[in-house]
Amino acid sequence: MSTFEDADTEETVTCLQMTIYHPGQQSGIFKSIRFCSKEKFPSIEVVKFGRNSNMCQYTFQDKQVSRIQFVLQPFKQFNSSVLSFEIKNMSKKTSLMVDNQELGYLNKMDLPYKCMLRFGEYQFLLQKEDGESVESFETQFIMSSRPLLQENNWPTQNPIPEDGMYSSYFTHRSSPSEMDENEL
């Protein structure tokens, strides 16, 4: 029988908290996601998001989402004792926006401690809480009832079109303009 003195020291675990929003979320898009509870993963695991339940840990019930939309992979920076995450876009059709950085197919980047992730009409506010353990990490989902861009005072941005790429038409205009119907 082990005693208190012999017990292993418990380490805190890095948690990636994801607050999510989609205008059609009441239709069951997120029904496979367990909200508010934390889910633990070994740090060697790549966490996949998409619509294919055989391949992804987190699935969206939406035909406009790719089979694998994006992946999150934990890693440790040089000279760091905590886990970090990188995100990689796995969709050939839709770009991911991480804050103001556009990621095309197979592009990846390190996630900042707090960032806004967007694709289509999906909005994710990702926030990392550091832990001591490098053996595992946790995820936690929270559903927002309001669009995250307005709720968190992020700059308003256009949704990513279904063809996947922003065009200069959307990104360079600072305000709406009127057009005569004869100009179309």
C-alpha atoms as a printed R data frame, in Angstrom:
    type eleno elety resid chain resno       x      y       z
1   ATOM     1    CA   MET     A     1   0.000  0.000   0.000
2   ATOM     2    CA   SER     A     2   1.502  3.349  -1.046
3   ATOM     3    CA   THR     A     3   1.657  6.307   1.223
4   ATOM     4    CA   PHE     A     4   1.209  9.985   0.613
5   ATOM     5    CA   GLU     A     5   4.983 10.538   0.684
6   ATOM     6    CA   ASP     A     6   5.562  7.894  -2.016
7   ATOM     7    CA   ALA     A     7   2.895  9.179  -4.403
8   ATOM     8    CA   ASP     A     8   3.989 10.761  -7.705
9   ATOM     9    CA   THR     A     9   3.876 14.538  -7.835
10  ATOM    10    CA   GLU     A    10   0.903 15.659  -9.872
11  ATOM    11    CA   GLU     A    11   1.784 18.031 -12.706
12  ATOM    12    CA   THR     A    12  -0.543 20.602 -14.163
13  ATOM    13    CA   VAL     A    13  -1.564 19.950 -17.766
14  ATOM    14    CA   THR     A    14  -1.584 22.439 -20.645
15  ATOM    15    CA   CYS     A    15  -5.171 23.159 -21.701
16  ATOM    16    CA   LEU     A    16  -6.273 24.494 -25.070
17  ATOM    17    CA   GLN     A    17  -9.628 26.157 -24.512
18  ATOM    18    CA   MET     A    18 -11.744 26.618 -27.646
19  ATOM    19    CA   THR     A    19 -14.782 28.866 -27.640
20  ATOM    20    CA   ILE     A    20 -16.708 28.202 -30.836
21  ATOM    21    CA   TYR     A    21 -19.510 29.828 -32.794
22  ATOM    22    CA   HIS     A    22 -21.405 29.101 -36.008
23  ATOM    23    CA   PRO     A    23 -24.671 30.812 -37.018
24  ATOM    24    CA   GLY     A    24 -26.272 27.387 -37.650
25  ATOM    25    CA   GLN     A    25 -25.094 25.764 -34.419
26  ATOM    26    CA   GLN     A    26 -28.666 25.148 -33.225
27  ATOM    27    CA   SER     A    27 -29.082 22.635 -36.079
28  ATOM    28    CA   GLY     A    28 -26.696 20.159 -34.434
29  ATOM    29    CA   ILE     A    29 -23.433 20.974 -36.238
30  ATOM    30    CA   PHE     A    30 -21.544 20.481 -32.950
31  ATOM    31    CA   LYS     A    31 -23.567 17.545 -31.575
32  ATOM    32    CA   SER     A    32 -20.520 15.259 -31.387
33  ATOM    33    CA   ILE     A    33 -18.521 17.745 -29.285
34  ATOM    34    CA   ARG     A    34 -18.723 17.529 -25.508
35  ATOM    35    CA   PHE     A    35 -18.868 21.049 -24.170
36  ATOM    36    CA   CYS     A    36 -17.378 22.309 -20.885
37  ATOM    37    CA   SER     A    37 -15.669 19.038 -19.946
38  ATOM    38    CA   LYS     A    38 -11.927 18.652 -20.479
39  ATOM    39    CA   GLU     A    39 -10.599 15.873 -22.684
40  ATOM    40    CA   LYS     A    40  -7.049 14.582 -22.207
41  ATOM    41    CA   PHE     A    41  -4.671 13.530 -25.024
42  ATOM    42    CA   PRO     A    42  -1.105 12.208 -25.030
43  ATOM    43    CA   SER     A    43   1.301 14.870 -26.304
44  ATOM    44    CA   ILE     A    44   2.342 12.641 -29.211
45  ATOM    45    CA   GLU     A    45  -1.193 12.735 -30.650
46  ATOM    46    CA   VAL     A    46  -2.212 14.968 -33.546
47  ATOM    47    CA   VAL     A    47  -5.776 16.202 -32.951
48  ATOM    48    CA   LYS     A    48  -7.876 16.298 -36.139
49  ATOM    49    CA   PHE     A    49 -10.981 18.408 -36.812
50  ATOM    50    CA   GLY     A    50 -13.345 17.764 -39.732
51  ATOM    51    CA   ARG     A    51 -16.464 15.867 -40.747
52  ATOM    52    CA   ASN     A    52 -15.030 12.326 -40.980
53  ATOM    53    CA   SER     A    53 -15.760 10.633 -37.649
54  ATOM    54    CA   ASN     A    54 -13.437  7.714 -38.497
55  ATOM    55    CA   MET     A    55 -10.420 10.011 -38.776
56  ATOM    56    CA   CYS     A    56 -11.174 13.059 -36.616
57  ATOM    57    CA   GLN     A    57 -11.403 13.400 -32.846
58  ATOM    58    CA   TYR     A    58 -13.727 16.395 -33.270
59  ATOM    59    CA   THR     A    59 -16.340 16.298 -36.013
60  ATOM    60    CA   PHE     A    60 -18.706 18.867 -37.459
61  ATOM    61    CA   GLN     A    61 -22.028 17.722 -38.921
62  ATOM    62    CA   ASP     A    62 -21.687 19.953 -41.975
63  ATOM    63    CA   LYS     A    63 -21.088 18.920 -45.617
64  ATOM    64    CA   GLN     A    64 -19.213 22.180 -46.264
65  ATOM    65    CA   VAL     A    65 -16.475 21.093 -43.837
66  ATOM    66    CA   SER     A    66 -13.656 18.987 -45.298
67  ATOM    67    CA   ARG     A    67 -13.169 15.394 -44.198
68  ATOM    68    CA   ILE     A    68 -10.137 16.690 -42.300
69  ATOM    69    CA   GLN     A    69 -10.362 20.486 -42.022
70  ATOM    70    CA   PHE     A    70  -7.325 21.176 -39.823
71  ATOM    71    CA   VAL     A    71  -5.032 19.523 -37.296
72  ATOM    72    CA   LEU     A    72  -3.453 20.681 -34.051
73  ATOM    73    CA   GLN     A    73  -0.127 19.178 -33.052
74  ATOM    74    CA   PRO     A    74   1.598 19.777 -29.723
75  ATOM    75    CA   PHE     A    75   5.354 20.371 -29.635
76  ATOM    76    CA   LYS     A    76   7.962 21.884 -27.346
77  ATOM    77    CA   GLN     A    77   9.925 24.979 -28.368
78  ATOM    78    CA   PHE     A    78  13.696 24.918 -27.846
79  ATOM    79    CA   ASN     A    79  14.619 26.111 -24.354
80  ATOM    80    CA   SER     A    80  10.997 25.865 -23.198
81  ATOM    81    CA   SER     A    81   9.462 23.624 -20.586
82  ATOM    82    CA   VAL     A    82   5.844 23.943 -21.774
83  ATOM    83    CA   LEU     A    83   3.864 22.603 -24.711
84  ATOM    84    CA   SER     A    84   3.021 24.789 -27.686
85  ATOM    85    CA   PHE     A    85   0.725 23.974 -30.608
86  ATOM    86    CA   GLU     A    86   0.936 24.296 -34.344
87  ATOM    87    CA   ILE     A    87  -2.057 24.342 -36.640
88  ATOM    88    CA   LYS     A    88  -2.063 22.959 -40.179
89  ATOM    89    CA   ASN     A    89  -4.784 23.479 -42.782
90  ATOM    90    CA   MET     A    90  -5.742 20.124 -44.327
91  ATOM    91    CA   SER     A    91  -8.510 21.448 -46.597
92  ATOM    92    CA   LYS     A    92  -7.807 21.795 -50.311
93  ATOM    93    CA   LYS     A    93 -10.931 23.955 -50.757
94  ATOM    94    CA   THR     A    94 -11.003 26.358 -47.817
95  ATOM    95    CA   SER     A    95  -8.310 28.545 -46.306
96  ATOM    96    CA   LEU     A    96  -7.987 28.986 -42.552
97  ATOM    97    CA   MET     A    97  -7.547 32.409 -41.038
98  ATOM    98    CA   VAL     A    98  -5.509 32.496 -37.828
99  ATOM    99    CA   ASP     A    99  -5.890 36.056 -36.608
100 ATOM   100    CA   ASN     A   100  -4.976 37.871 -39.847
101 ATOM   101    CA   GLN     A   101  -2.767 35.122 -41.311
102 ATOM   102    CA   GLU     A   102  -4.246 33.069 -44.135
103 ATOM   103    CA   LEU     A   103  -3.252 29.411 -44.274
104 ATOM   104    CA   GLY     A   104  -3.743 27.559 -47.551
105 ATOM   105    CA   TYR     A   105  -3.682 23.791 -48.022
106 ATOM   106    CA   LEU     A   106  -0.892 22.173 -45.941
107 ATOM   107    CA   ASN     A   107   0.303 25.551 -44.601
108 ATOM   108    CA   LYS     A   108   1.017 25.535 -40.886
109 ATOM   109    CA   MET     A   109   1.990 27.969 -38.156
110 ATOM   110    CA   ASP     A   110   2.567 28.115 -34.419
111 ATOM   111    CA   LEU     A   111  -0.522 29.103 -32.455
112 ATOM   112    CA   PRO     A   112  -0.223 32.208 -30.297
113 ATOM   113    CA   TYR     A   113  -1.486 31.987 -26.692
114 ATOM   114    CA   LYS     A   114  -4.742 33.625 -27.791
115 ATOM   115    CA   CYS     A   115  -6.008 33.803 -31.360
116 ATOM   116    CA   MET     A   116  -9.090 33.801 -33.572
117 ATOM   117    CA   LEU     A   117  -9.412 30.907 -36.017
118 ATOM   118    CA   ARG     A   118 -11.923 31.149 -38.856
119 ATOM   119    CA   PHE     A   119 -13.052 29.141 -41.871
120 ATOM   120    CA   GLY     A   120 -16.383 29.453 -43.664
121 ATOM   121    CA   GLU     A   121 -18.801 30.745 -41.026
122 ATOM   122    CA   TYR     A   122 -16.965 28.989 -38.173
123 ATOM   123    CA   GLN     A   123 -15.290 31.102 -35.502
124 ATOM   124    CA   PHE     A   124 -12.970 29.685 -32.811
125 ATOM   125    CA   LEU     A   125 -11.368 31.684 -30.037
126 ATOM   126    CA   LEU     A   126  -8.355 29.603 -28.953
127 ATOM   127    CA   GLN     A   127  -6.660 30.278 -25.614
128 ATOM   128    CA   LYS     A   128  -3.792 28.263 -24.180
129 ATOM   129    CA   GLU     A   129  -3.248 27.780 -20.448
130 ATOM   130    CA   ASP     A   130   0.263 26.500 -19.765
131 ATOM   131    CA   GLY     A   131   0.876 23.428 -17.657
132 ATOM   132    CA   GLU     A   132   3.981 21.635 -16.409
133 ATOM   133    CA   SER     A   133   3.434 18.266 -18.060
134 ATOM   134    CA   VAL     A   134   4.875 17.554 -21.492
135 ATOM   135    CA   GLU     A   135   3.369 14.053 -21.512
136 ATOM   136    CA   SER     A   136  -0.232 15.147 -22.132
137 ATOM   137    CA   PHE     A   137  -2.538 18.088 -22.766
138 ATOM   138    CA   GLU     A   138  -6.249 18.818 -22.531
139 ATOM   139    CA   THR     A   139  -8.849 20.429 -24.734
140 ATOM   140    CA   GLN     A   140 -12.012 22.149 -23.574
141 ATOM   141    CA   PHE     A   141 -14.867 23.453 -25.722
142 ATOM   142    CA   ILE     A   142 -17.250 26.273 -24.871
143 ATOM   143    CA   MET     A   143 -20.129 27.263 -27.162
144 ATOM   144    CA   SER     A   144 -20.746 30.962 -27.654
145 ATOM   145    CA   SER     A   145 -24.277 32.173 -28.297
146 ATOM   146    CA   ARG     A   146 -22.955 35.267 -30.103
147 ATOM   147    CA   PRO     A   147 -20.424 35.801 -32.904
148 ATOM   148    CA   LEU     A   148 -16.949 35.869 -31.389
149 ATOM   149    CA   LEU     A   149 -15.617 38.648 -33.594
150 ATOM   150    CA   GLN     A   150 -18.025 41.180 -32.082
151 ATOM   151    CA   GLU     A   151 -18.039 39.689 -28.565
152 ATOM   152    CA   ASN     A   152 -14.263 39.993 -28.199
153 ATOM   153    CA   ASN     A   153 -13.840 43.273 -30.117
154 ATOM   154    CA   TRP     A   154 -11.817 41.627 -32.879
155 ATOM   155    CA   PRO     A   155 -11.694 43.522 -36.168
156 ATOM   156    CA   THR     A   156 -14.686 42.635 -38.310
157 ATOM   157    CA   GLN     A   157 -13.747 40.407 -41.218
158 ATOM   158    CA   ASN     A   158 -15.672 38.858 -44.076
159 ATOM   159    CA   PRO     A   159 -16.397 35.111 -43.899
160 ATOM   160    CA   ILE     A   160 -14.042 32.969 -45.944
161 ATOM   161    CA   PRO     A   161 -15.857 32.195 -49.206
162 ATOM   162    CA   GLU     A   162 -16.612 28.580 -50.091
163 ATOM   163    CA   ASP     A   163 -14.059 28.644 -52.926
164 ATOM   164    CA   GLY     A   164 -11.548 28.924 -50.109
165 ATOM   165    CA   MET     A   165  -9.568 32.019 -50.940
166 ATOM   166    CA   TYR     A   166  -9.922 35.642 -50.095
167 ATOM   167    CA   SER     A   167  -9.814 37.846 -53.142
168 ATOM   168    CA   SER     A   168  -8.356 41.326 -53.264
169 ATOM   169    CA   TYR     A   169 -11.927 42.551 -53.793
170 ATOM   170    CA   PHE     A   170 -12.782 41.586 -50.196
171 ATOM   171    CA   THR     A   171  -9.494 42.319 -48.481
172 ATOM   172    CA   HIS     A   172  -8.721 45.765 -49.880
173 ATOM   173    CA   ARG     A   173 -12.093 47.449 -49.441
174 ATOM   174    CA   SER     A   174 -12.412 49.311 -46.178
175 ATOM   175    CA   SER     A   175 -16.107 50.124 -46.435
176 ATOM   176    CA   PRO     A   176 -19.133 49.080 -48.471
177 ATOM   177    CA   SER     A   177 -19.657 50.912 -51.728
178 ATOM   178    CA   GLU     A   178 -22.788 51.511 -53.689
179 ATOM   179    CA   MET     A   179 -23.069 50.372 -57.247
180 ATOM   180    CA   ASP     A   180 -25.620 51.243 -59.876
181 ATOM   181    CA   GLU     A   181 -27.392 48.162 -61.197
182 ATOM   182    CA   ASN     A   182 -26.290 49.128 -64.720
183 ATOM   183    CA   GLU     A   183 -22.635 48.794 -63.621
184 ATOM   184    CA   LEU     A   184 -23.041 45.035 -63.026
